[in-house]
Amino acid sequence: MAKWLLVSDVVQLLHVPEATIYRWIRQGDIPCVVRSGKYYFKQSTLFSWAESKHIHIHEHFLERQKNKKEVKPSKFQLIEALKTGKVFHDVPSASIEILFQEVSSRMDLPQSVKVCLTEQLLQREKISSTGIGKGFAIPHPKTPLGQQINQSVVGTFYLHSPLDFNAPDGLPVTVVFVLLSTDSVHHLQLLSQLVRLLGNSSVNDMLNRSPSLEILVAQFEKTLAETT
């Protein structure tokens, strides 16, 4: 029997924003059917389409769907990733490529990761924008880095000047969170926590003031405690 997926499933499976999925639907770029006003995606067809577009399929999501078991994320695992990734201010941002070069040089990473990171981030950006709206973007490689890094990290970059990421709301990006994960499950958990936090008005106000790592972490911890 054919397996059908909803938009929410495809978001997790392909790891692209929901707005991107709807844009692909409007443009006729992604195979789907409409039933009673809802969009459905045939899993086998979607897999073939994603492979042709070189879009990574998150196998761990499929495992969870099959086994009906959800890995419960640690409430504050994002905080540790942010602390490890550090905060960088006034980062040159004349173009996305220049920004990613700065990311590669500034983050504390193994040299083998640094030499490839700019190109990995650019390749992912060509598939679809990692801008999520409200002036934020969450760039990341197409696939997790695995054993190339000891732990997942999130680097926070305040841009010298706003940069167009082709975000869904059309607003230029001023703050970038570079997400480098060890595996797909951890990636999805960190991404979920980060997106939820960035939707909080108090967090947005704090980020607009280009805070230090200490202030950022304190606000994130406070908001996580209130919302989880």
trRosetta pair geometry for C-beta under 8 A, 3 or more apart (Angstrom, degrees):
i j d omega theta_ij theta_ji phi_ij phi_ji
2 42 5.6 -40 -178 -140 124 101
2 43 7.3 168 -179 28 72 88
2 44 7.0 -95 -137 11 86 112
3 42 7.4 108 74 -162 55 55
3 43 3.9 -5 86 6 105 136
3 44 7.3 113 43 -24 92 80
4 40 4.7 -6 -175 -175 120 114
4 41 6.8 138 -161 66 64 40
4 42 6.1 -38 -102 -96 70 50
4 43 7.0 -128 -84 -25 18 85
5 9 3.9 -125 -165 87 102 139
5 10 5.6 120 127 -53 128 81
5 13 6.9 -16 -161 -15 159 149
5 40 7.0 138 65 -162 41 61
5 41 4.5 -33 63 65 96 98
5 42 7.8 -176 16 -78 85 3
5 43 5.7 103 -25 -78 110 81
5 46 6.6 -35 33 -4 134 161
6 9 5.0 104 52 4 67 101
6 10 7.3 -131 101 -4 38 89
6 38 7.2 -40 -129 174 95 117
6 39 7.4 106 -153 82 56 71
6 40 6.8 -38 -93 -108 51 62
6 41 7.7 -170 -67 19 6 92
7 10 5.6 -58 -149 37 35 111
7 11 6.4 44 151 -28 67 100
7 18 6.3 68 153 -143 114 94
7 21 5.5 140 -153 121 95 149
7 22 7.4 24 -140 -62 139 82
7 39 5.6 66 -56 69 101 114
7 41 7.9 112 -79 -13 45 116
8 11 5.7 -45 -151 25 33 117
8 12 7.0 23 155 -8 61 104
8 18 7.6 -9 -95 -102 54 115
9 12 6.2 -65 -159 41 33 103
9 13 5.8 30 150 -22 70 115
9 41 7.5 -151 79 50 112 116
9 61 8.0 140 -163 159 72 126
9 65 7.5 59 -139 -96 115 136
10 13 5.3 -56 -135 41 33 114
10 14 5.8 4 173 6 71 111
10 21 5.6 117 102 -122 124 138
10 41 5.5 74 -70 19 127 156
10 46 6.8 -122 -113 -148 104 148
11 14 7.0 -70 -137 50 15 87
11 15 7.6 61 163 -100 50 22
11 16 6.6 -113 -137 68 58 58
11 17 7.2 -10 -138 -174 104 17
11 18 5.2 -22 -93 -78 134 73
11 21 6.1 -83 -75 -28 78 141
12 15 7.0 15 -164 -73 27 60
12 58 6.7 -93 151 55 70 143
12 61 5.0 158 137 -131 107 145
12 188 6.3 47 -149 -136 91 132
13 46 7.4 42 116 137 150 137
13 57 6.2 -19 176 -146 86 76
13 58 5.8 -152 -148 38 36 95
13 61 5.5 -149 -94 95 58 149
13 62 7.4 68 -120 -58 97 84
14 21 7.7 137 54 -84 135 102
14 50 6.2 -145 -105 -113 103 126
14 55 5.5 0 -148 155 100 131
14 56 7.8 127 -150 73 51 55
14 57 7.2 -36 -93 -104 55 55
14 58 7.7 -128 -55 -3 12 97
15 56 7.2 -12 34 78 122 98
15 58 6.0 101 -35 -41 109 125
15 187 7.3 -9 -120 130 146 125
15 188 7.2 -114 -99 -90 107 86
15 191 7.4 142 -147 0 102 177
16 20 4.4 -87 153 76 115 143
16 21 6.4 140 92 -50 109 80
16 55 7.8 -40 -36 -151 122 132
16 127 7.5 -120 -91 124 123 109
16 128 4.9 39 -139 70 126 150
17 20 4.7 104 63 -2 79 101
17 21 7.5 -140 102 -4 49 82
17 128 7.5 -149 28 136 86 127
17 129 7.7 -30 18 85 127 82
17 132 5.8 171 -94 -116 135 74
17 168 6.4 -122 117 -37 147 131
18 21 5.6 -50 -156 30 41 114
18 22 6.6 34 151 -13 69 104
19 22 5.9 -56 -150 40 34 108
19 23 6.3 38 150 -23 66 105
19 133 7.6 105 -10 -42 156 120
19 168 3.5 10 134 -111 163 146
20 23 5.5 -52 -147 34 34 113
20 24 6.4 36 153 -19 66 103
20 128 4.6 61 -146 -177 145 144
20 129 7.0 -171 -86 47 117 78
20 168 7.3 -106 -50 -76 63 109
21 24 5.8 -55 -153 35 30 111
21 25 6.5 33 148 -21 64 104
21 30 7.0 -58 -152 40 65 165
22 25 5.3 -48 -148 33 37 116
22 26 6.4 39 153 -19 66 102
23 26 5.7 -51 -149 36 33 111
23 27 6.2 20 156 -8 66 112
23 168 7.6 -142 -41 -116 127 91
24 27 5.9 -65 -143 47 29 104
24 29 4.2 -93 -155 68 80 108
24 30 4.0 51 139 -10 123 115
25 28 7.7 32 179 -71 29 30
25 29 7.8 -75 -47 44 19 74
25 30 6.0 -50 -72 55 57 106
25 32 6.0 -33 -115 39 101 141
25 39 6.1 -59 -117 -116 148 155
30 41 7.5 -33 150 -112 108 122
30 46 7.7 27 -173 -122 99 85
30 49 6.5 108 -141 151 66 153
31 41 7.0 107 96 -139 72 83
31 42 7.2 -46 121 38 115 96
31 45 5.0 -90 97 144 144 124
31 46 6.8 -144 66 -80 99 60
31 49 5.6 -163 13 -60 108 148
32 39 4.9 13 161 -172 142 101
32 40 6.3 150 -167 73 87 38
32 41 4.9 -48 -106 -85 90 75
33 39 7.4 147 76 -153 36 56
33 40 5.3 -26 64 63 86 94
33 42 7.7 54 -1 -30 109 94
34 37 7.0 7 -177 -111 101 13
34 38 7.0 154 -153 74 61 33
34 39 5.9 -33 -97 -95 69 61
34 40 7.6 163 -95 17 20 81
35 38 5.9 -30 70 62 70 85
35 40 5.9 6 16 -3 112 126
41 45 7.2 -139 180 75 73 102
41 46 4.8 56 160 -65 117 130
42 45 4.1 57 81 18 107 114
42 46 6.4 174 81 -17 51 87
43 46 5.7 -58 -145 36 29 112
43 47 6.4 33 157 -24 65 104
44 47 5.7 -50 -151 29 31 114
44 48 6.8 28 153 -15 62 104
45 48 5.9 -56 -153 36 34 109
45 49 6.3 33 151 -19 67 108
46 49 5.6 -56 -147 39 32 113
46 50 6.1 33 156 -20 67 106
47 50 5.9 -55 -145 36 28 109
47 51 6.4 29 155 -20 63 107
47 57 6.4 12 -126 -83 81 152
48 51 5.8 -54 -149 35 30 113
48 52 6.5 29 153 -18 63 106
49 52 5.8 -59 -153 36 31 110
49 53 6.4 14 154 -6 66 112
50 53 5.8 -67 -147 47 31 103
50 55 4.3 -91 -159 69 84 104
50 56 7.8 -81 167 55 117 9
50 57 5.7 101 115 -64 151 96
51 54 7.5 31 -175 -76 32 33
51 55 7.8 -85 -55 47 21 69
51 57 7.9 -25 -63 -24 77 117
53 127 7.0 99 154 -138 105 99
54 127 7.4 -126 87 -94 88 116
54 142 7.6 -29 144 -154 89 159
55 127 6.0 127 -95 -156 91 138
55 142 7.5 -138 -139 -154 42 112
56 142 4.9 140 -19 160 122 88
56 143 5.0 169 -106 -78 155 82
57 62 7.4 26 157 -30 108 126
58 61 4.3 61 102 1 110 113
58 62 7.3 163 99 -11 63 82
58 184 4.5 158 -146 -171 92 135
58 187 7.8 -137 -119 72 124 123
58 188 6.7 82 -160 -54 158 126
59 62 5.5 -55 -157 35 44 113
59 63 6.4 48 147 -23 71 101
59 184 6.6 134 43 33 69 161
60 63 5.3 -46 -150 31 39 116
60 64 6.6 40 152 -20 66 100
60 183 7.1 84 -39 153 149 103
60 184 4.5 170 17 87 120 116
60 185 4.5 -107 152 -60 161 88
60 188 7.6 -151 85 7 120 133
61 64 5.8 -53 -152 34 33 110
61 65 6.5 36 149 -21 65 104
61 184 7.2 -96 -21 145 84 126
61 188 6.9 127 -72 -66 103 161
62 65 5.5 -51 -149 34 35 114
62 66 6.3 33 153 -19 66 106
63 66 5.8 -59 -149 37 31 109
63 67 6.0 0 164 6 68 114
64 67 6.4 -68 -134 53 26 92
64 68 7.5 82 171 -95 57 10
64 69 6.1 -115 -135 72 68 58
64 70 5.8 63 -157 -95 123 54
64 71 7.2 -95 -94 -4 123 83
65 68 7.6 14 -176 -70 22 51
71 185 5.5 28 47 -170 154 130
71 189 7.3 -76 99 -66 107 128
73 77 6.0 -106 179 22 95 133
73 189 3.8 155 -96 -155 133 124
73 192 7.4 173 -2 64 159 124
73 193 6.9 -134 124 -47 153 118
74 77 4.0 105 68 -42 106 102
75 224 6.0 130 166 162 91 119
75 225 8.0 77 158 -86 133 53
75 228 5.2 161 -136 111 109 154
76 79 4.4 -23 -177 19 89 124
76 80 6.9 91 132 -19 83 88
76 221 6.7 24 -123 -118 116 84
76 224 6.3 125 -92 120 73 159
77 80 5.9 -50 -158 33 43 110
77 81 6.6 42 147 -18 68 106
77 152 7.9 40 160 67 106 126
77 186 7.7 -120 151 -148 144 90
77 189 6.7 18 72 126 141 124
77 190 6.8 -99 110 -85 105 83
77 193 7.4 164 65 -5 85 163
78 81 5.5 -58 -151 39 37 113
78 82 6.2 38 152 -21 70 105
78 154 6.8 6 -161 4 75 149
78 190 5.5 139 -97 -138 84 74
78 193 4.3 -143 -42 107 141 141
78 194 6.0 174 -138 -61 137 79
78 197 7.5 -173 123 -15 161 143
78 220 7.0 -120 108 168 114 134
78 224 7.5 180 52 -85 119 141
79 82 5.7 -55 -149 35 30 111
79 83 6.4 31 153 -19 65 106
79 217 5.9 87 -151 -150 93 93
79 220 6.1 167 -94 107 86 122
79 221 5.9 51 -101 -78 139 89
79 224 7.4 -95 -47 3 112 158
80 83 5.7 -52 -146 35 32 112
80 84 6.4 29 156 -16 64 107
80 151 7.6 -67 134 153 114 139
81 84 5.9 -57 -148 39 29 109
81 85 6.1 23 156 -16 65 114
81 151 7.5 -145 -100 138 73 100
81 152 5.1 -31 -110 112 119 89
81 153 5.3 172 -162 -131 76 27
81 154 4.3 65 133 1 106 96
81 179 7.9 23 160 -133 140 76
81 190 5.9 17 13 -128 170 132
82 85 5.8 -61 -140 42 28 108
82 154 5.0 -28 -82 72 59 111
82 156 6.6 30 -149 -31 92 116
82 213 7.4 164 147 -154 95 92
82 216 6.9 -138 169 120 137 117
82 217 6.1 170 104 -93 128 88
82 220 6.8 93 13 46 168 168
83 86 7.6 26 175 -69 29 49
83 213 7.0 103 -119 173 56 122
83 217 6.3 49 -74 -99 89 139
84 108 8.0 -117 171 64 73 115
84 151 6.4 -128 -114 89 176 118
84 153 4.6 -107 103 -115 111 98
84 154 7.9 90 64 32 86 58
85 107 6.7 -31 -152 -132 73 106
85 153 4.1 141 -72 170 90 93
85 154 4.5 -124 0 78 158 36
85 155 3.8 -137 178 -69 108 51
85 156 6.6 106 111 -9 115 69
85 178 7.1 179 -161 70 133 87
85 180 7.7 150 -101 31 114 102
86 107 7.6 172 46 -123 107 63
86 108 7.2 80 1 2 131 108
86 155 6.3 -2 60 -128 69 79
86 156 7.3 -131 112 35 39 83
86 213 6.1 -59 -150 -87 54 142
87 155 8.0 162 -92 -169 29 60
87 156 4.5 -21 -111 73 73 112
87 157 8.0 178 -159 -75 52 31
87 158 7.5 30 -179 -12 93 101
87 211 7.8 -71 -158 97 164 64
87 212 6.5 154 68 -171 150 40
87 213 4.2 -165 3 -70 118 84
87 216 6.2 144 -77 11 140 149
88 91 5.3 62 123 -66 111 116
88 102 7.8 173 136 148 151 109
88 106 5.4 43 -98 155 155 152
88 155 6.9 12 2 176 113 103
88 156 6.9 168 24 90 67 58
88 157 5.0 -10 66 -111 105 70
88 158 7.0 -161 96 26 55 72
89 158 4.8 -3 -125 55 58 121
89 210 5.9 80 -125 -179 109 119
90 158 6.7 5 -32 95 36 99
90 160 5.1 53 -168 -92 59 82
91 99 6.6 76 131 -136 114 79
91 102 5.2 141 -170 132 103 150
91 103 7.8 50 -170 -63 146 66
91 106 7.5 -85 -117 -13 115 162
91 157 4.7 -23 6 -170 159 104
91 158 6.5 137 6 73 96 47
91 159 5.6 -61 64 -111 91 45
91 160 6.0 -134 73 -25 34 84
91 176 7.9 -83 66 37 147 117
92 98 5.6 -81 124 148 106 117
92 99 7.0 -153 100 -88 63 56
92 102 5.6 166 53 -64 89 144
92 160 5.5 2 -100 4 33 138
93 98 6.7 164 -129 91 23 106
93 99 4.7 35 -118 -81 75 109
93 102 7.9 -77 -71 23 63 147
93 159 4.0 3 -21 -156 158 109
93 160 5.3 177 18 39 92 83
93 161 5.6 -158 70 55 103 69
93 162 7.7 -132 107 119 138 5
93 163 4.6 -104 163 -53 118 127
94 98 5.0 29 51 40 87 159
94 161 7.5 49 -83 50 49 122
95 98 4.7 97 53 7 80 101
95 99 7.0 -140 94 -5 43 87
95 163 7.6 125 -146 -140 15 118
96 99 5.5 -54 -149 37 33 115
96 100 6.3 29 155 -16 67 106
96 122 7.1 127 123 -109 110 82
96 125 6.3 173 166 161 147 169
96 163 6.5 135 -74 169 68 132
96 165 7.1 112 -93 -105 119 72
97 100 5.9 -57 -147 38 30 107
97 101 6.4 35 152 -22 63 104
97 118 7.2 58 -159 -177 68 111
97 122 6.4 28 -102 -94 79 127
98 101 5.6 -52 -150 32 33 115
98 102 6.6 35 151 -19 64 103
99 102 5.7 -57 -156 34 33 112
99 103 6.5 37 147 -22 66 103
99 157 7.3 123 -169 135 100 152
99 159 6.9 -26 -115 -114 123 107
99 163 6.4 -14 -48 -83 147 173
99 176 6.9 105 171 -6 132 165
100 103 5.2 -43 -146 31 39 119
100 104 6.4 43 154 -21 65 101
100 117 7.3 -161 176 125 94 84
100 118 4.5 121 129 -136 106 73
100 121 4.5 -172 -135 81 130 137
100 122 6.1 -155 53 -52 171 86
100 139 7.1 -127 -98 159 101 165
101 104 5.8 -52 -150 34 32 112
101 105 6.5 21 155 -12 64 109
101 118 5.2 28 -84 -108 57 136
102 105 6.0 -62 -145 41 30 104
102 106 5.8 15 164 -12 68 118
102 157 7.5 118 108 -141 116 140
103 106 6.3 -69 -138 42 21 101
103 107 6.1 14 173 -17 64 114
103 117 6.8 -125 108 130 100 126
103 118 7.4 146 63 -91 97 71
103 121 6.9 57 74 -30 147 168
103 139 7.5 -78 -90 78 174 139
103 155 6.5 140 -149 90 91 145
103 157 6.4 -70 -91 -57 91 152
103 176 7.6 -80 -82 112 125 136
103 178 5.3 128 -153 -67 133 159
104 107 6.9 -54 -134 31 17 102
104 109 7.8 -75 -154 46 55 136
104 114 5.1 114 178 -159 88 69
104 115 7.9 119 -177 -70 130 14
104 117 4.3 166 -106 72 99 117
104 118 4.7 -57 -32 -48 145 88
105 114 7.1 83 -90 -160 37 116
106 155 7.4 129 99 -166 104 145
106 157 7.9 116 73 -100 148 110
107 114 7.6 -174 71 -99 91 89
107 117 7.7 -124 50 158 131 174
107 153 7.3 133 -164 116 121 141
107 155 4.9 -84 -97 -71 113 151
107 178 7.0 -97 -66 84 143 142
107 180 7.8 112 170 -5 158 145
109 113 4.4 -94 158 82 121 126
109 114 5.3 152 83 -59 109 84
109 117 7.0 73 87 -50 164 146
109 149 6.7 -50 -139 -100 91 110
109 153 7.9 -145 -84 47 95 150
109 180 7.5 -38 -103 128 130 175
110 113 4.8 89 64 6 83 102
110 114 7.1 -149 96 -10 42 88
110 148 6.5 -137 48 174 134 76
110 149 6.9 -153 5 -92 107 64
111 114 5.3 -51 -143 34 38 117
111 115 6.4 37 162 -23 69 102
112 115 6.5 -51 -149 28 26 108
112 116 7.3 0 159 4 56 112
112 148 6.5 -127 98 -150 112 104
113 116 6.5 -82 -159 48 32 95
113 117 5.7 46 155 -55 73 108
113 145 6.5 22 -120 -148 121 139
113 148 5.3 126 -77 154 107 119
113 149 6.4 44 -73 -63 158 96
113 180 7.8 65 -176 -156 139 146
114 117 5.8 -43 -135 5 26 118
116 119 5.9 -69 -167 49 57 106
116 120 5.6 56 141 -28 87 111
117 120 5.5 -59 -144 38 33 113
117 121 6.2 30 161 -18 69 106
117 141 7.4 -92 -137 -66 65 110
117 180 8.0 -35 -128 -95 119 130
118 121 6.1 -61 -152 37 26 107
118 122 6.4 23 153 -16 64 110
119 122 5.6 -55 -144 39 33 112
119 123 6.2 38 156 -24 66 104
120 123 5.8 -51 -147 32 29 112
120 124 6.7 27 155 -16 62 105
120 141 4.1 -19 159 -113 122 101
120 142 7.0 -127 -168 7 83 80
121 124 5.9 -55 -151 37 32 109
121 125 6.3 33 152 -22 65 108
121 139 4.9 37 -153 168 110 126
121 140 7.3 155 -114 81 79 2
121 141 6.6 -67 -71 -77 54 60
121 178 7.4 -39 -106 -135 135 110
122 125 5.6 -56 -147 35 33 113
122 126 6.6 39 153 -27 65 101
123 126 5.8 -51 -154 25 32 114
123 127 7.4 36 148 -24 60 97
123 141 7.8 27 64 -145 106 67
123 142 6.2 -60 109 -29 109 118
124 127 5.9 -49 -164 21 40 113
124 130 6.8 36 126 -50 110 123
124 139 6.8 129 84 -161 127 77
124 140 6.2 -115 149 83 171 53
124 141 5.8 -174 -41 -151 135 24
124 142 4.8 -168 -89 -61 92 70
125 128 8.0 -107 -164 78 32 27
125 129 6.8 25 -156 -116 74 43
125 130 6.2 -74 -102 -2 76 102
125 139 6.6 -22 -68 -123 104 105
125 165 7.8 -101 -146 -153 114 87
127 142 7.1 102 -14 -103 147 107
129 137 7.5 -89 171 -126 88 111
129 165 5.3 117 -158 148 112 85
129 166 4.4 -147 -75 85 139 93
129 167 5.9 -155 145 -88 144 40
129 168 7.6 -174 78 -41 131 65
130 137 5.0 83 103 -174 86 92
130 138 5.3 -122 168 70 107 55
130 139 4.7 140 71 -87 158 50
130 140 6.7 154 -125 15 148 75
130 165 6.9 -77 63 -179 64 130
131 136 7.3 139 -154 93 63 45
131 137 4.4 -45 -94 -96 59 97
131 165 3.4 141 -55 104 124 125
131 166 6.3 165 25 73 135 48
131 167 3.0 -103 134 -88 132 88
131 168 7.0 -171 104 -1 95 64
131 173 5.6 -124 -114 -65 107 120
132 136 5.4 -28 54 91 99 98
132 137 6.6 157 4 -109 75 37
132 138 6.1 28 -23 3 122 103
132 167 6.8 -36 40 -144 17 109
132 168 7.4 -6 -163 15 29 109
132 195 6.3 -138 -161 -121 160 95
132 198 6.8 79 90 101 137 148
133 136 6.9 -1 74 47 39 85
133 167 5.3 157 -76 164 46 121
133 168 5.3 -43 -63 57 106 96
133 169 4.1 81 -130 1 100 119
133 171 6.6 79 -153 38 56 113
134 169 6.9 60 -39 37 49 151
134 171 6.6 54 -87 65 10 149
134 198 6.8 159 75 158 135 100
134 199 7.9 157 2 -103 159 50
134 204 6.4 -76 171 -118 131 126
135 162 7.4 -73 -135 -126 97 107
135 171 5.5 -67 -62 130 64 125
135 172 6.9 20 -118 92 74 53
135 173 5.7 127 -169 -134 48 39
135 174 4.5 -10 -177 21 115 98
135 175 6.3 60 132 21 94 85
136 173 6.5 68 -143 -137 4 92
136 174 7.9 -41 -72 52 47 68
136 175 5.5 -24 -107 76 74 93
136 176 7.5 150 -160 -95 56 35
136 177 7.0 7 -169 2 103 102
136 198 5.2 -77 32 -162 176 142
136 207 7.9 10 -82 139 110 162
137 165 4.8 -167 -83 -111 139 172
137 167 6.9 -120 -81 -83 92 111
137 173 4.5 -11 -17 -126 112 150
137 175 7.8 173 28 93 67 49
137 176 5.0 -18 67 -115 96 81
137 177 7.4 -177 91 31 48 66
138 176 7.6 165 -87 -163 28 62
138 177 5.0 -17 -111 72 76 97
138 178 7.7 161 -162 -97 49 22
138 179 5.5 21 179 -10 97 119
138 191 6.6 121 145 -129 155 88
138 194 6.4 119 -107 114 139 140
138 195 7.5 -70 -23 -71 154 84
139 176 6.3 6 6 -170 105 114
139 177 7.9 169 30 82 64 46
139 178 5.3 -21 71 -113 95 74
139 179 7.3 173 85 25 42 74
140 178 6.9 146 -80 -167 60 57
140 179 4.3 -31 -83 71 120 91
140 180 6.8 -179 -135 -76 84 44
140 181 7.3 14 -155 2 131 96
140 187 7.2 121 178 -149 155 116
141 144 7.4 141 76 -98 111 14
141 145 6.6 99 36 -62 146 83
141 180 7.1 54 4 -118 104 75
144 181 4.7 -66 -125 92 102 90
144 182 6.0 28 174 124 123 15
144 183 5.1 133 124 -110 171 16
144 184 5.7 -125 -21 -57 129 54
144 186 7.5 94 -124 59 141 100
144 187 5.5 -129 -83 -44 108 130
145 148 4.3 -94 169 57 98 115
145 149 5.0 48 102 6 136 106
145 180 5.7 12 -8 -176 135 94
145 181 6.9 152 19 75 85 39
145 182 6.5 -54 67 -105 80 42
146 149 8.0 120 76 31 34 72
146 182 6.1 71 -128 -167 17 61
146 183 6.8 68 -101 -78 59 68
147 182 7.5 62 -70 -152 35 96
149 152 7.4 102 103 -86 129 31
149 153 6.8 -107 173 1 148 108
149 180 6.1 82 -7 139 166 118
149 182 6.2 -124 76 -86 93 84
151 182 6.5 -59 -144 -40 27 130
152 179 7.7 -1 -176 -172 104 76
152 180 6.5 179 -152 98 60 59
152 181 4.3 5 -120 -124 115 60
152 182 5.2 -103 -57 -5 83 86
152 186 5.1 -161 -42 144 149 131
152 187 7.3 -164 -124 -77 137 57
152 190 6.1 -146 146 -45 145 152
153 180 5.1 1 57 60 85 103
154 177 5.4 -3 -176 -177 106 99
154 178 6.8 158 -157 75 50 50
154 179 5.4 -7 -107 -101 86 66
154 180 7.6 -175 -80 26 40 68
154 190 6.6 -172 -58 179 123 129
154 194 6.9 -180 -131 -87 154 139
155 177 7.2 159 78 -157 46 47
155 178 4.4 -5 55 52 99 106
155 180 7.7 34 -4 2 97 108
156 175 7.0 -13 -168 -172 87 100
156 176 7.6 154 -157 84 41 51
156 177 5.7 -13 -101 -104 67 74
156 213 7.5 156 46 -102 130 79
156 216 6.6 -150 52 -179 177 170
157 175 7.1 154 81 -159 54 52
157 176 4.4 -15 62 62 107 97
157 177 7.7 -172 22 -76 76 29
157 178 6.7 47 -8 -16 117 104
158 174 7.1 0 -153 155 67 78
158 175 5.8 -20 -104 -106 61 79
158 210 4.8 71 -137 -127 162 100
159 162 6.6 113 93 -94 134 26
159 163 5.7 -125 -156 -7 162 109
159 173 6.8 93 -9 114 149 81
159 174 5.5 -133 41 -155 108 43
159 175 7.0 -136 -1 -75 88 30
159 176 6.6 76 -50 -8 103 104
162 172 3.6 77 162 119 115 134
162 173 6.6 148 -159 66 72 36
162 174 5.2 -39 -101 -78 80 82
163 172 5.9 144 60 -172 23 99
163 173 5.1 -34 67 60 82 93
163 174 7.9 152 20 -79 74 36
164 172 5.3 -60 -77 -110 55 87
164 173 7.5 143 -112 10 10 85
165 172 7.4 117 6 -150 78 48
165 173 4.5 42 -11 -20 124 129
167 170 6.6 -113 75 -20 81 11
167 171 5.9 -40 69 57 134 67
167 172 7.8 165 12 -107 120 14
167 173 6.5 134 -42 -59 129 93
173 176 6.2 60 154 -70 129 86
174 208 7.9 45 99 -115 146 63
175 207 5.4 -48 -41 175 168 122
177 194 6.0 -168 116 -167 161 141
179 187 6.8 106 146 -143 122 81
179 190 6.0 157 -146 113 121 128
179 191 6.4 51 -151 -79 172 83
179 194 7.2 -131 -80 6 128 163
181 184 7.5 112 111 -88 135 20
181 186 4.9 173 -164 97 114 101
181 187 3.7 -164 45 -79 167 83
181 190 6.3 -169 -90 28 118 139
182 186 5.7 27 51 48 84 151
183 186 5.1 87 59 15 79 103
183 187 6.8 -136 99 -12 38 93
184 187 5.3 -54 -146 33 32 118
184 188 6.4 28 159 -17 66 104
185 188 6.1 -58 -153 35 29 106
185 189 6.4 26 152 -17 64 109
186 189 5.7 -58 -148 38 33 112
186 190 6.2 29 157 -16 68 108
187 190 6.1 -61 -148 39 25 106
187 191 6.1 23 157 -18 64 112
188 191 5.7 -55 -141 39 29 113
188 192 6.2 34 158 -23 64 107
189 192 5.9 -54 -149 33 27 112
189 193 6.6 23 155 -14 62 106
190 193 5.9 -58 -150 38 31 108
190 194 6.1 26 156 -17 67 111
191 194 5.8 -60 -144 39 28 109
191 195 6.1 26 160 -18 66 108
192 195 6.1 -55 -143 37 25 107
192 196 6.4 25 158 -18 61 110
193 196 5.9 -61 -151 37 28 111
193 197 6.4 25 155 -18 65 109
193 224 7.3 13 -161 -109 110 113
194 197 5.8 -56 -149 37 31 110
194 198 6.2 26 157 -17 66 109
195 198 5.8 -58 -145 39 30 109
195 199 6.7 32 154 -22 62 106
196 199 5.9 -60 -158 30 31 112
196 200 7.5 40 145 -32 60 99
196 227 7.0 176 151 129 121 148
197 200 5.7 -47 -165 11 43 118
197 203 5.2 147 167 -107 80 170
197 220 5.9 12 -148 -132 149 87
197 223 5.8 108 -132 104 90 139
197 224 7.1 -27 -88 -66 113 82
198 203 6.3 -115 -106 112 31 135
198 204 7.2 83 -168 -74 56 82
198 207 7.9 10 -125 -16 80 159
199 203 8.0 45 56 53 30 128
200 203 4.1 75 76 9 104 111
200 204 6.8 -173 91 -12 53 84
200 223 5.3 126 109 -152 175 140
200 227 7.4 -112 -84 -48 131 149
201 204 5.5 -52 -148 35 34 115
201 205 6.4 36 155 -20 66 102
202 205 5.8 -51 -149 34 32 111
202 206 6.5 32 152 -18 63 107
202 219 6.9 -160 134 -166 100 111
202 223 6.4 -179 78 -87 119 115
203 206 5.7 -57 -151 37 32 113
203 207 6.3 29 155 -18 67 108
203 219 6.1 144 -109 141 68 118
203 220 7.0 66 -118 -89 115 65
203 223 5.6 -9 -59 -54 110 165
204 207 5.9 -58 -145 37 29 108
204 208 6.5 35 155 -26 63 105
205 208 5.8 -53 -153 28 30 115
205 209 7.4 22 152 -15 59 104
206 209 6.2 -67 -166 32 35 107
206 211 5.7 -23 171 -18 88 139
206 215 6.9 -165 -169 144 114 104
206 216 7.0 146 140 -108 122 57
206 219 4.7 62 -123 -123 176 174
207 210 7.6 44 179 -72 45 33
207 211 7.1 -81 -102 13 35 100
207 216 7.4 63 -93 -116 74 99
211 214 8.0 -114 156 67 103 60
211 215 3.7 -109 179 87 128 126
211 216 5.0 161 89 -53 115 77
211 219 7.4 99 55 0 168 133
212 215 5.0 93 53 11 76 99
212 216 6.9 -139 95 -5 39 91
213 216 5.6 -58 -145 39 31 113
213 217 6.1 29 159 -19 67 109
214 217 6.0 -57 -146 37 25 108
214 218 6.3 25 155 -20 62 109
215 218 5.7 -55 -146 36 31 112
215 219 6.4 26 158 -15 65 107
216 219 6.1 -62 -152 38 27 106
216 220 6.2 24 155 -16 65 111
217 220 5.7 -57 -144 40 30 111
217 221 6.1 32 157 -21 66 107
218 221 5.9 -54 -147 35 27 111
218 222 6.4 27 155 -18 62 108
219 222 5.7 -55 -147 37 31 113
219 223 6.2 27 156 -16 66 108
220 223 5.9 -57 -144 39 29 107
220 224 6.1 31 157 -20 65 107
221 224 5.8 -55 -145 37 28 111
221 225 6.3 29 156 -21 63 108
222 225 5.9 -57 -151 34 28 112
222 226 6.5 20 154 -15 63 110
223 226 5.7 -60 -149 39 33 109
223 227 6.0 4 163 -1 69 118
224 227 6.3 -74 -137 48 25 94
224 228 5.6 -10 178 6 68 123
225 228 7.0 -62 -115 44 16 90
